[in-house]
Amino acid sequence: MEKRTLYAVILSVIVITIGFTVQNLLYPPEPVPVTAPAAPAPQPGAPAADPQAAPGPATDAPRPAPSFADGTVRAVPQEGISRQTRVFQNDVLRVTFTPEGGAVQSFELLEHLERGNPVEMAVTGSAADQNGFLLKFGGPDAPPVTDLFTFRRTDNPNVIEFSRDFYFSGRPEAPFRVVRRYVFQPGEYLFELQTTIENSVNEFIALDSNGIAYTITTAPQIGPSFTQLDGRQEFRRFLTHTGGRRRTVNVSSGSSQQVADRVDWAAIAGKYFVLIAVPGAADYRVTFSAVPAQGVPEAHRISVSRPVIRSARNTDTVRFFVGPKTPAHLERYNSANDNAFRTQNLNLDAAMETRMLLGWLENILKFALNAISRVVPNYGIAIIVLTLIVKLLLWPLTHKSYESTARMQSLSPKIQELREKHPDNPQKMNAEMAALYKKEGVNPLGGCLPMLLQFPFFIAMFGLFNNHFELRGASFIPGWIDDLSAPESIWNFGDFTLPFLGWNDLRLLPIVFVGTQILSSKLMQQPQANASQMKMMTYMMPIVFFFVLYNMPSGLLVYWIVTNVLTVGQQYYNNKIKKPAPAPVAAPAARASAAKKRSTKR
């Protein structure tokens, strides 16, 4: 094997390995400054007033009201409020509400399953104050409102409404009402959370804690469940979108960070699902939190804080998208004609993962895979068909590579002769080699470059199999390869984990890959390659890739194993059936005549 080919292959291994880990490198955890928390609202402590007390008469002009920071907010005592949970369901989601704060207890995506059940997007932990879309009087660090809210049925079956009266300590005669109204639409993962606060007297609602009236906070974590966040198989990322630009906000575990600028939307993005908060018209503040919660050690929350309210009655609307991270579901909110809420230009699709260099090739392969899957119902078979198509498209390149390698082999005797002829004059030797290559019409890199041109397909395939939503939960061989987007397993070690590697599963596909790769490498061996080069190509590279690919999606390994099998067939065809003719060897008489002429010239 030529040294150029060996160096090129080694370089390719490095490039691929970097490609596999680039996602983790792009999103490293970084320590960030934590914004000082807003002053929390003190817990109720004084005796409650008579709930039937008549509100004071309204005046023509708003009168001064006590500052919220100087007092506490209490729920007006009310008997007989039901603790019954309420359920809303449409064709794509099922939401369970609790009267404790009028919050969300469960948010299930009916069309997407996890272990046979709908994906749960509200991971609430084990405490009652960890429900989703909690209301807090004050900033993100204020205690959540867990008082029982009254459920009210409306004429609209897509509306869930809760309400409760509150008052400021020292002013029981002037209660204010809080109404929490969830508005859904059929077939939509987007919903509206309307918060109405209405004072019973003609004065400003005195909710003011460091400039914040109230905050809406999501559940401690979004689903689906995970064993670990490795940045590749599963991750959680904080995103913002402002002025047409998406930004990733790195928040270290155990801390929180307030976004300085007003945002179009803020999101917690997982690998396949996303929660996006779209603030209303007011100058909302957004805070990201990675502070662990009871029962949720790896927490990721969004808090949307409303500034001080300057009226006696106010209604705000914050939109939330909780669903799959796919173009079909996110792009529809860019046009008012495509969604039931008639919203437009939300640019929620910017929450999707993008690849700058080979995204276009990945999109082409994704389109082809989807087209094949419409004919072949099994995605594993669709991957095999796509691999065959890619191999056929690359056949001219690989065939040219084999031919170039064979022609280089035929020139080996002449090249060796030039090396022996000019052992002390490398410039002369290189010049005569270049002339020889030109005369014979051989490119010394011809056997390497066509192979390198195939690696963009491999990188694009990796992105496709690691991020394509339709592969999530797609089964190839039931009982073994049940999810082409995740690693397969034939034996779980239970609590035992392999030292240093951290593996607790035995996987078969990486072993099959190593076998096919070794067989392919053996068929690629060239006679003139030295023993160390042959050993490295045959055994070391497959072993390196074994560790790199061990926890990769099974779809990617199916692709590469099939590619290896097809490559073995192509190599066998070139080596055995279509064996190149041996290079012409000069006759002894001719060689003697040439030597005599060189001696005469001297």
HUBELTA-V711994 format. One line per field, one symbol per residue. ss: DSSP state (H for helix, E for strand, - for the rest). phi: phi as a letter, one per 30 degrees, with the letter a starting at -180 (. if undefined). A space follows every 10 residues. Layout:
BEGIN
ss: ???
phi: ???
END
This chain:
BEGIN
ss: --HHHHHHHH HHHHHHHHHH HHHHHH---- ---------- ---------- ---------- -------HHH --EEE----- -----EEEE- --EEEEEE-E --EEEEEEEE EEEE--EEEE --E----HHH -E-EEEE--- ---E---E-E EE------EE EEEEEEEE-- -----EEEEE EEE------E EEEEEEEEE- --------E- -EEEEEE--- E--------- ------EEEE EE--EEEEE- -----EEE-- ----EEEEE- --EEEEEE-- ----EEEEE- --E--E---- EEEEEEE--- --EEEEEEEE EEEE--HHHH HHHH-HHH-- -------HHH H-------HH HHHHHHHHHH HHHHH---HH HHHHHHHHHH HHHHHHHHHH HHHHHHHHHH -HHHHHHHHH H----HHHHH HHHHHHHHHH -----HHHHH HH--HHHHHH HHHHHHH-HH H-----E--- E--------- EE-------- ----EE--HH HHHHHHHHHH HHHH------ HHHHHHHHHH HHHHHHHHH- ---HHHHHHH HHHHHHHHHH HHHHHHH--- -------HHH HHHHHHHHHH H-
phi: .ddddddddd ddeddddddd cdddddbddb dbdcdddddd dddebddddd dcedddddcd becebddddc bbcbddeaci ddcddcbcbb dbbbccccdd iicccabccd cbcbhicedc ccdciccdcc ddidcbdjdd cddddcddcd dbdcdcdccc bbaacbbdej bddbdbcccc bcccbeicdd bcccccbbdd bdaedddabh icdabcbdde acdddbdacc ibdaabbdbb bbhibcbccd bdejbbbddd cdcdabbccc dbbacbccdd ddddccbcbc decdibdccb bcccccdecc adbbbcbccb cbadcbedcc ddccbddcbd didahdhddd dddbbddcdd dddddddddd ddddccdcdd dddddddddd ddddeedddd dddddddddd deeddddddd dbdcbddddd dddddddddd iccdcddcee dddddedddd dddddcbddd ddidccbejb ccbdcbddac acdiddbdei didbbccced dddedddddd dddddceddd ddddddddcd dedddeddce cdeddddeed dddddddedd dddddcdcdd ddddcddedd dddddddddd dd
END
